[in-house]
Amino acid sequence: MIINKTSSYKKSITKLKRKHKNKELENICKLEEILLNHKSLHALMISSIWRIYRFEKLIGDTKSIFSARINKQYRLEFKPINKIGYEFIDVVELDLNEISNHYKKI
């Protein structure tokens, strides 16, 4: 799987590094590695990792996006493409959002 990181994702990572949020950065690296190591969304869904990081498909305007909780404050969002059922090859976007701010309209 190929991961394309958005510019806002890169900015958020830099911000976390400046704030010395090492635990969050460690969890983000683990999640990136998990996404890279799984060949399909279905394989990820049936693993225990799905429940540990609270992976979920978002609803409403963001119904094509999945998210995983980093902690109570942050979540990692990803959007799969080339879907055939639950299979996907690439990740279009990888973004990091503060949960307190993710409902704001841009």
N, CA, C and O atoms as a DFTB+ gen file, in Angstrom:
424 C
 N C O
     1  1       0.843      -1.175       0.000
     2  2       0.000       0.000       0.000
     3  2       0.891       1.242       0.000
     4  3       1.937       1.266       0.649
     5  1       0.473       2.250      -0.720
     6  2       1.209       3.508      -0.792
     7  2       0.469       4.553       0.031
     8  3      -0.754       4.664      -0.061
     9  1       1.191       5.307       0.822
    10  2       0.574       6.346       1.642
    11  2       0.998       7.709       1.121
    12  3       2.189       8.005       1.028
    13  1       0.028       8.528       0.786
    14  2       0.267       9.919       0.402
    15  2      -0.144      10.798       1.573
    16  3      -1.304      10.790       1.987
    17  1       0.795      11.546       2.097
    18  2       0.521      12.394       3.258
    19  2       0.152      13.801       2.787
    20  3       0.855      14.390       1.965
    21  1      -0.942      14.330       3.307
    22  2      -1.375      15.671       2.931
    23  2      -0.461      16.710       3.568
    24  3       0.263      16.418       4.520
    25  1      -0.504      17.915       3.036
    26  2       0.327      18.985       3.599
    27  2      -0.123      19.332       5.023
    28  3       0.708      19.662       5.869
    29  1      -1.428      19.259       5.291
    30  2      -1.902      19.526       6.655
    31  2      -1.429      18.435       7.621
    32  3      -1.182      18.703       8.796
    33  1      -1.305      17.208       7.117
    34  2      -0.778      16.112       7.935
    35  2       0.669      16.405       8.324
    36  3       1.052      16.265       9.486
    37  1       1.465      16.811       7.340
    38  2       2.870      17.112       7.597
    39  2       3.017      18.267       8.589
    40  3       3.895      18.240       9.451
    41  1       2.159      19.276       8.465
    42  2       2.182      20.403       9.401
    43  2       1.817      19.949      10.809
    44  3       2.432      20.370      11.789
    45  1       0.803      19.079      10.898
    46  2       0.379      18.575      12.209
    47  2       1.476      17.767      12.881
    48  3       1.668      17.863      14.093
    49  1       2.197      16.972      12.103
    50  2       3.299      16.174      12.646
    51  2       4.400      17.098      13.169
    52  3       4.948      16.873      14.248
    53  1       4.716      18.134      12.400
    54  2       5.725      19.104      12.829
    55  2       5.301      19.787      14.123
    56  3       6.116      20.001      15.020
    57  1       4.022      20.126      14.209
    58  2       3.483      20.765      15.413
    59  2       3.614      19.836      16.630
    60  3       3.986      20.275      17.718
    61  1       3.307      18.553      16.431
    62  2       3.436      17.585      17.525
    63  2       4.890      17.442      17.962
    64  3       5.173      17.307      19.153
    65  1       5.809      17.472      17.002
    66  2       7.232      17.364      17.339
    67  2       7.671      18.561      18.171
    68  3       8.438      18.416      19.123
    69  1       7.180      19.752      17.804
    70  2       7.537      20.945      18.567
    71  2       6.975      20.908      19.980
    72  3       7.586      21.441      20.906
    73  1       5.813      20.281      20.154
    74  2       5.187      20.187      21.472
    75  2       5.722      19.004      22.274
    76  3       5.314      18.794      23.416
    77  1       6.634      18.229      21.681
    78  2       7.234      17.064      22.331
    79  2       6.183      16.019      22.722
    80  3       6.219      15.468      23.822
    81  1       5.269      15.764      21.825
    82  2       4.223      14.755      22.054
    83  2       4.734      13.402      21.535
    84  3       4.253      12.891      20.523
    85  1       5.700      12.845      22.233
    86  2       6.368      11.629      21.773
    87  2       5.450      10.413      21.747
    88  3       5.551       9.590      20.837
    89  1       4.575      10.283      22.706
    90  2       3.648       9.135      22.757
    91  2       2.728       9.152      21.540
    92  3       2.505       8.112      20.921
    93  1       2.190      10.328      21.188
    94  2       1.313      10.455      20.035
    95  2       2.065      10.150      18.737
    96  3       1.547       9.457      17.861
    97  1       3.285      10.672      18.622
    98  2       4.095      10.424      17.430
    99  2       4.416       8.939      17.279
   100  3       4.441       8.410      16.168
   101  1       4.660       8.279      18.398
   102  2       4.933       6.846      18.382
   103  2       3.708       6.069      17.886
   104  3       3.837       5.151      17.076
   105  1       2.519       6.441      18.377
   106  2       1.287       5.780      17.933
   107  2       1.009       6.034      16.456
   108  3       0.535       5.142      15.753
   109  1       1.298       7.237      15.983
   110  2       1.097       7.558      14.571
   111  2       2.013       6.705      13.703
   112  3       1.589       6.184      12.671
   113  1       3.266       6.562      14.120
   114  2       4.208       5.720      13.372
   115  2       3.737       4.268      13.336
   116  3       3.850       3.599      12.309
   117  1       3.211       3.786      14.458
   118  2       2.683       2.425      14.513
   119  2       1.513       2.253      13.546
   120  3       1.425       1.251      12.837
   121  1       0.614       3.246      13.524
   122  2      -0.543       3.160      12.627
   123  2      -0.135       3.217      11.164
   124  3      -0.707       2.507      10.336
   125  1       0.835       4.040      10.835
   126  2       1.334       4.090       9.456
   127  2       1.906       2.737       9.060
   128  3       1.674       2.255       7.951
   129  1       2.649       2.132       9.968
   130  2       3.231       0.824       9.712
   131  2       2.146      -0.241       9.540
   132  3       2.259      -1.115       8.680
   133  1       1.110      -0.167      10.351
   134  2      -0.012      -1.106      10.239
   135  2      -0.680      -0.980       8.878
   136  3      -0.973      -1.988       8.234
   137  1      -0.923       0.250       8.436
   138  2      -1.531       0.465       7.123
   139  2      -0.638      -0.064       6.005
   140  3      -1.130      -0.658       5.045
   141  1       0.657       0.145       6.124
   142  2       1.578      -0.335       5.099
   143  2       1.652      -1.857       5.059
   144  3       1.834      -2.440       3.990
   145  1       1.514      -2.505       6.213
   146  2       1.665      -3.958       6.283
   147  2       0.408      -4.741       5.925
   148  3       0.503      -5.928       5.613
   149  1      -0.759      -4.120       5.959
   150  2      -1.994      -4.821       5.604
   151  2      -2.293      -4.623       4.126
   152  3      -2.190      -3.516       3.598
   153  1      -2.660      -5.701       3.478
   154  2      -2.928      -5.636       2.038
   155  2      -4.344      -5.211       1.718
   156  3      -4.620      -4.736       0.616
   157  1      -5.243      -5.376       2.672
   158  2      -6.633      -5.011       2.395
   159  2      -7.301      -4.469       3.649
   160  3      -6.877      -4.735       4.774
   161  1      -8.338      -3.718       3.423
   162  2      -9.130      -3.177       4.523
   163  2      -9.816      -4.310       5.278
   164  3      -9.961      -4.254       6.499
   165  1     -10.233      -5.327       4.553
   166  2     -10.894      -6.469       5.179
   167  2      -9.949      -7.172       6.149
   168  3     -10.353      -7.537       7.253
   169  1      -8.703      -7.364       5.749
   170  2      -7.718      -8.005       6.642
   171  2      -7.500      -7.170       7.898
   172  3      -7.316      -7.715       8.986
   173  1      -7.521      -5.864       7.748
   174  2      -7.365      -4.968       8.894
   175  2      -8.592      -5.033       9.805
   176  3      -8.463      -5.011      11.029
   177  1      -9.775      -5.113       9.205
   178  2     -11.021      -5.134       9.979
   179  2     -11.162      -6.384      10.829
   180  3     -11.728      -6.319      11.921
   181  1     -10.665      -7.516      10.360
   182  2     -10.825      -8.757      11.126
   183  2      -9.698      -8.972      12.136
   184  3      -9.744      -9.915      12.925
   185  1      -8.695      -8.109      12.115
   186  2      -7.608      -8.241      13.090
   187  2      -7.993      -7.544      14.398
   188  3      -8.921      -6.736      14.437
   189  1      -7.269      -7.871      15.458
   190  2      -7.543      -7.252      16.755
   191  2      -7.114      -5.786      16.773
   192  3      -7.566      -5.018      17.622
   193  1      -6.259      -5.405      15.856
   194  2      -5.794      -4.017      15.764
   195  2      -6.957      -3.076      15.502
   196  3      -6.953      -1.932      15.957
   197  1      -7.941      -3.554      14.775
   198  2      -9.120      -2.752      14.444
   199  2      -9.765      -2.186      15.702
   200  3     -10.144      -1.015      15.743
   201  1      -9.886      -3.026      16.732
   202  2     -10.517      -2.597      17.982
   203  2      -9.584      -1.780      18.866
   204  3     -10.034      -0.873      19.566
   205  1      -8.302      -2.086      18.844
   206  2      -7.341      -1.387      19.697
   207  2      -7.277       0.096      19.354
   208  3      -7.306       0.947      20.243
   209  1      -7.191       0.400      18.062
   210  2      -7.091       1.794      17.629
   211  2      -8.434       2.406      17.240
   212  3      -8.480       3.513      16.704
   213  1      -9.511       1.699      17.505
   214  2     -10.869       2.177      17.220
   215  2     -11.009       2.706      15.789
   216  3     -11.436       3.838      15.565
   217  1     -10.639       1.855      14.832
   218  2     -10.852       2.202      13.435
   219  2     -12.347       2.294      13.196
   220  3     -13.112       1.469      13.696
   221  1     -12.762       3.282      12.442
   222  2     -14.173       3.428      12.134
   223  2     -14.347       4.127      10.794
   224  3     -13.512       4.930      10.377
   225  1     -15.437       3.806      10.140
   226  2     -15.785       4.508       8.908
   227  2     -16.635       5.704       9.312
   228  3     -17.604       5.576      10.060
   229  1     -16.249       6.873       8.801
   230  2     -16.976       8.082       9.163
   231  2     -18.298       8.152       8.402
   232  3     -18.482       7.452       7.406
   233  1     -19.208       8.987       8.866
   234  2     -20.533       9.090       8.250
   235  2     -20.784      10.521       7.774
   236  3     -20.022      11.435       8.089
   237  1     -21.843      10.694       7.027
   238  2     -22.214      12.031       6.558
   239  2     -21.375      12.459       5.373
   240  3     -21.159      11.682       4.444
   241  1     -20.902      13.697       5.404
   242  2     -20.098      14.247       4.310
   243  2     -18.766      13.522       4.142
   244  3     -18.166      13.564       3.068
   245  1     -18.312      12.871       5.179
   246  2     -17.010      12.197       5.167
   247  2     -17.159      10.683       5.082
   248  3     -16.326       9.954       5.621
   249  1     -18.202      10.197       4.418
   250  2     -18.497       8.768       4.442
   251  2     -17.469       7.904       3.700
   252  3     -17.476       6.683       3.862
   253  1     -16.597       8.496       2.902
   254  2     -15.572       7.715       2.211
   255  2     -14.261       7.680       2.988
   256  3     -13.263       7.154       2.495
   257  1     -14.255       8.234       4.196
   258  2     -13.036       8.331       4.999
   259  2     -13.128       7.425       6.219
   260  3     -14.186       7.297       6.837
   261  1     -12.012       6.801       6.554
   262  2     -11.891       5.986       7.760
   263  2     -11.002       6.728       8.744
   264  3     -10.192       7.563       8.344
   265  1     -11.149       6.428      10.026
   266  2     -10.286       7.064      11.015
   267  2      -9.865       6.053      12.073
   268  3     -10.504       5.021      12.277
   269  1      -8.760       6.391      12.736
   270  2      -8.255       5.605      13.858
   271  2      -7.876       6.589      14.950
   272  3      -7.268       7.623      14.674
   273  1      -8.226       6.277      16.171
   274  2      -7.931       7.166      17.291
   275  2      -6.483       6.993      17.728
   276  3      -6.015       5.878      17.961
   277  1      -5.791       8.110      17.833
   278  2      -4.430       8.109      18.369
   279  2      -4.515       8.136      19.893
   280  3      -3.858       7.357      20.583
   281  1      -5.330       9.040      20.392
   282  2      -5.648       9.155      21.816
   283  2      -6.955       9.943      21.906
   284  3      -7.669      10.046      20.908
   285  1      -7.280      10.489      23.047
   286  2      -8.542      11.223      23.192
   287  2      -8.538      12.542      22.419
   288  3      -9.599      13.109      22.157
   289  1      -7.360      13.029      22.056
   290  2      -7.269      14.336      21.414
   291  2      -7.096      14.269      19.901
   292  3      -7.551      15.171      19.197
   293  1      -6.448      13.223      19.379
   294  2      -6.123      13.163      17.954
   295  2      -6.675      11.905      17.303
   296  3      -6.849      10.868      17.942
   297  1      -6.944      12.033      15.999
   298  2      -7.285      10.856      15.220
   299  2      -6.634      10.971      13.853
   300  3      -6.463      12.065      13.315
   301  1      -6.276       9.823      13.308
   302  2      -5.652       9.733      12.005
   303  2      -6.732       9.357      11.007
   304  3      -7.437       8.367      11.203
   305  1      -6.872      10.131       9.941
   306  2      -7.887       9.856       8.929
   307  2      -7.221       9.386       7.651
   308  3      -6.174       9.900       7.255
   309  1      -7.840       8.401       7.008
   310  2      -7.315       7.931       5.740
   311  2      -8.448       7.593       4.786
   312  3      -9.523       7.160       5.201
   313  1      -8.186       7.801       3.498
   314  2      -9.191       7.595       2.468
   315  2      -8.662       6.582       1.456
   316  3      -7.744       6.895       0.699
   317  1      -9.224       5.375       1.430
   318  2      -8.760       4.358       0.479
   319  2      -9.299       4.618      -0.926
   320  3     -10.395       5.150      -1.104
   321  1      -8.492       4.225      -1.924
   322  2      -8.953       4.268      -3.314
   323  2      -8.750       2.898      -3.933
   324  3      -8.242       1.983      -3.286
   325  1      -9.150       2.759      -5.190
   326  2      -9.050       1.481      -5.910
   327  2      -9.755       0.377      -5.141
   328  3      -9.239      -0.733      -5.008
   329  1     -10.950       0.699      -4.632
   330  2     -11.677      -0.266      -3.826
   331  2     -12.442      -1.250      -4.711
   332  3     -13.097      -0.866      -5.680
   333  1     -12.341      -2.493      -4.359
   334  2     -13.185      -3.553      -4.906
   335  2     -13.663      -4.296      -3.675
   336  3     -12.929      -5.108      -3.111
   337  1     -14.864      -4.028      -3.262
   338  2     -15.318      -4.550      -1.978
   339  2     -14.539      -3.866      -0.878
   340  3     -14.541      -2.639      -0.782
   341  1     -13.869      -4.654      -0.041
   342  2     -13.061      -4.079       1.026
   343  2     -11.576      -4.052       0.679
   344  3     -10.748      -3.709       1.523
   345  1     -11.235      -4.411      -0.559
   346  2      -9.834      -4.402      -0.970
   347  2      -9.430      -2.985      -1.356
   348  3     -10.205      -2.280      -2.002
   349  1      -8.243      -2.560      -0.975
   350  2      -7.725      -1.303      -1.487
   351  2      -6.214      -1.392      -1.636
   352  3      -5.545      -2.148      -0.931
   353  1      -5.697      -0.608      -2.563
   354  2      -4.286      -0.682      -2.883
   355  2      -3.555       0.542      -2.358
   356  3      -2.492       0.420      -1.751
   357  1      -4.119       1.720      -2.588
   358  2      -3.460       2.967      -2.216
   359  2      -4.268       3.703      -1.161
   360  3      -5.452       3.430      -0.960
   361  1      -3.620       4.625      -0.502
   362  2      -4.312       5.549       0.380
   363  2      -4.131       6.931      -0.226
   364  3      -3.006       7.407      -0.379
   365  1      -5.238       7.571      -0.568
   366  2      -5.167       8.877      -1.198
   367  2      -4.634       9.901      -0.232
   368  3      -3.671      10.606      -0.533
   369  1      -5.247       9.987       0.918
   370  2      -4.894      11.019       1.883
   371  2      -4.690      10.420       3.257
   372  3      -5.395       9.501       3.675
   373  1      -3.727      10.955       3.929
   374  2      -3.513      10.625       5.332
   375  2      -3.491      11.956       6.056
   376  3      -2.666      12.816       5.747
   377  1      -4.386      12.139       7.012
   378  2      -4.514      13.425       7.679
   379  2      -4.640      13.204       9.181
   380  3      -5.122      12.164       9.630
   381  1      -4.205      14.184       9.940
   382  2      -4.265      14.110      11.396
   383  2      -5.111      15.270      11.888
   384  3      -4.819      16.424      11.575
   385  1      -6.149      14.983      12.651
   386  2      -7.055      16.019      13.140
   387  2      -7.176      15.966      14.647
   388  3      -7.154      14.898      15.260
   389  1      -7.305      17.156      15.230
   390  2      -7.654      17.219      16.642
   391  2      -9.138      16.934      16.738
   392  3      -9.923      17.517      15.990
   393  1      -9.537      16.068      17.625
   394  2     -10.934      15.684      17.747
   395  2     -11.797      16.875      18.135
   396  3     -12.945      16.971      17.700
   397  1     -11.270      17.776      18.939
   398  2     -12.054      18.931      19.347
   399  2     -12.327      19.874      18.179
   400  3     -13.254      20.680      18.242
   401  1     -11.522      19.782      17.104
   402  2     -11.677      20.692      15.978
   403  2     -12.184      20.029      14.703
   404  3     -12.315      20.709      13.685
   405  1     -12.473      18.742      14.717
   406  2     -12.781      18.075      13.455
   407  2     -14.181      18.360      12.929
   408  3     -14.485      17.989      11.795
   409  1     -15.039      19.001      13.702
   410  2     -16.373      19.345      13.219
   411  2     -16.442      20.733      12.567
   412  3     -17.473      21.109      12.008
   413  1     -15.356      21.478      12.642
   414  2     -15.354      22.821      12.084
   415  2     -15.409      22.772      10.564
   416  3     -14.762      21.928       9.944
   417  1     -16.171      23.663       9.968
   418  2     -16.243      23.787       8.510
   419  2     -15.050      24.607       8.035
   420  3     -14.688      25.615       8.641
   421  1     -14.451      24.157       6.947
   422  2     -13.302      24.885       6.395
   423  2     -13.754      25.709       5.214
   424  3     -12.944      26.402       4.598
